Amino acid sequence: MQKILNMLPLRLTPHSDRTAILQAYSLEMGAVSFAVPAGAGPGAARRRALLQPLTPLEVEASLRPGRELHTFREPRARVQIHTILMSPERSAVAMFLAEVLQNLLRQAEPDANTYIYIERAVERLNDPQTRVGNFALMFLRGLSTMLGIEPDLTDYRPGMLFDMIDGRFRLSAALHGHSLSASASAAAARLLRMTWENQGRFRFSGAERREALERILEYYTIHYAPLTGLKSPAVLHALLR
């Protein structure tokens, strides 16, 4: 069956001398995987360039019922992401987000709101006017809403502690031991006030940004899917100090 898909590449993995495996997230099907021809010719190089992480694409897919791997014809970029590709910092953010999404959405059903959220975030990252330093934090903060695990800031008061299990702030540490310290809880409350419009005005040191990112990944691991052993955060930390 032939079907037009809007999709975002997440990971391209060599499989053999002739084939690579592309994991992607699509508007129409959710998580989807493709067998992609490998090679060294001009066509292969062009295809690899289009399959950079999070490039919004349109493809005519050949879907095989009962099969995990599908194929598609030459992809067409729906959005050119030249600003991302030319910037080491933006490319590192895109690689990190793609790795996170590949882990979170590996079996995801189609969800238009989540797909549109991710694609619009890519467009923001590609905008030269967008500040990059807090981008990954803001993306994950917003994605938690899409996935139904957004922490509850309603009852927060200074001095309260964030309960990582219940996803809310408490007057004292929970017995399960997964509560943030007072300073980390205050930072969490600050992050939860971040929006796409104001994220560029938030100031964090490199150490604060690393700590916040680690706690967010821990929160996702508790509530949604494991995010341990990621390779890209080290690169992101090095570039966004």
N, C-alpha and C positions, 0 to 999 in steps of 0.2 A: 504494500500500500504506500502510495506517495502522499506526503503531507508537508506543508510549509510550516516550519517551526521558527519562532523567535527564541534565541538562546544565548547564553553567556558561557563561554568556555571556562572551566575551572582547573583542569589538570590534563596535560598531555604526557602520556607515559610510553616510552618505547616498549614494544611487545616482541618484535622480531626484526629481521633485516628489511622486511617489506611492509610491516604494519606497526602503527602506534594506536594506543587506546585513548580516546578523548572522553573525559567525564565532563558533563555540562549540566546546567540548570535551564529548563525551558519554560516558557509561558504556558504552552499547551499541554506538556506531559510531565512537568516537574523534572526530577532527576532522570537523565538519559545518558547512555554511553554509545560511542561510535567506534567502529574500526576505521582508521584513517590511513591511507597509503603513505608510506615513508619513502624517502628517496633524496637525491641530491640535485635534481634538475631544477630549472626555473619555476616550474609549476609547484613543486614541493616546497621550495623556499617561500613562494607567495602564500601558499596555504598555511605554512607555519607562522608567517607574519600575521595572518588574519586570526589565527587561533591563540594569540596572546591572551593571558588571563583577563577575563571580564570584558572582552571586546563584544559589544552588542552585535549579534549576527542574525541574518536570515538565511535559512538553508532549506533546500528541498530534500527531505529525508525519505529514505526507503525503509519503511518500518516492517519488521519481520515478526509476525505474531509468535509468541512463545520463545523468542530469542532475546538474550540480554544485550547483544551488540547489534547495532544498526549501521547503515551507511548513509552518506549524503553527497550530493553534487557540490560543485565549487561554492564555498560560502560567499555571502555578500555582506560587507560591513554596513550596518544600519547607522552607526555613529563612528566617525574617525577619532581615534584616541591619541592623536599625535602628541599632545601636551604631556600625557602620561608617559608615553614611550621615550620622549626626549629628556625626561627628568628622572634621575636616579631615585630621588625621594618619593615621587609619585608612583614610580614603577614598583618600589619596595612596598608601598602601601597596597597597591593592587595585588601583588603576589601574596601578601599576608592575608588580605581579605579573601582571595580566591582559595587559599589553603584552608582557612576557617570554614568557608562555605562548603567546600568539598567534603569536609568532615560532618558538618551539621546537616547537609541536605542530600547525603548520599542515597537515601531512600525516600526522598520527599515527594509527596503528591503535588500536582499543580496547584498553585495558589497565586492568583493574579496580583494581589496586594503585595506579597513578598517579592515577586518578580519585578514589579514596577518600582518598588522601593530600592532594590539593588541597582536597577538600570539607571534610575535618577541619581543615585549616589555616584555611579561611574561618571555620569555627565558632569556632576559637580566637581569630582576629582580632576576631570579633564579641563575644567575652567581655570585659566591662568590666574584669575582673581581669587580663587579659593585657597585659603591657608591650609597647609598640610599637617602641621604639628599635631593637632587634636583630631584629625580626620578619622583615624581608626577607632578611637575612643567613642566619637560621636556615632559612627556607623554601628558599632556593636550596641551602644545604648539604644539606638532606634530599632535595630533588628530584634531586640528583646521584646518590643511591643508587637512586632509582626508575628513572632513565634509564641506569644502568649505567656512570656515569663518575665515581664517587666516588673522590677521591684516597686514596692508601694512606698511612696514618699509622704503620704497623707499625714501620718502622725509624727513626723520627725520634729525633734526639738534639739538644740545644741546639747551635746553630752550623751545622747542616746547612742546605742550600739546596733550595728546592722547584723541581723540574723540571716546568714547565707542560706539556711534551709527553708525558712518561712518567707524569705524575700521581703522582710519589713524591719522597721527599727523598733528596738526594745529599750526599756529603761536599764536593764542589766543583761549580762551575758547569758545566753541560753545554755542549758545543761549539756546539749549535744556537742559543744565545743567548737562549732563552726560560726563564731561571731567575730566580726572585725574589731580591731582596736578602736579607741575613741578617735584617734587622728585619721585612721583609714575610713571610719564610718563618716566622719565629717567630709572627707574627700569624696566618698560615694554619694552623699547627699548633694554635694556641689555638682558632680557629674550628672546626676539625674535632673538638674535644672538646665542642662545644656541643650540647645536646639541647633538646627542647621544655621539659623540666622545669627546666633550669638556665639557659636563655638570658636570663632577666630579671636574672640576677646578674652577667652580663658587662658590664664598663664600657669604653666606647670614646669618645674625643672625636669631634666631628663630622668632623674631618680623617681620623681613623683609619677611621671608618665609610665615608666616601666612597672612600678608597683600597681598603678591603676589597671594597666593592661593585664597583668598577671591575676589580679583579683577578678576581673571580668571573665577571663578564660576559666577560672576556677568556678565561678557562678554558673557559666554555661555547662561546664562538665557536670555539676551537681544536678542541674535542672533539665538538660536537653540531650547532650551527647558529649562523649569524651573529647577534650581538646588538649590532651597531654601529648608531648613528643612532637609538637609542631616545629618545623625547621626554620620558618621565615621570621619569627619574632626577633631573633638575634640580629638579623640584617636590618630590620626595622629600627631596633634600638640604636644600632650603630649610626644610622643615618639621621635619626631624629633626636639626637641628644640635646 
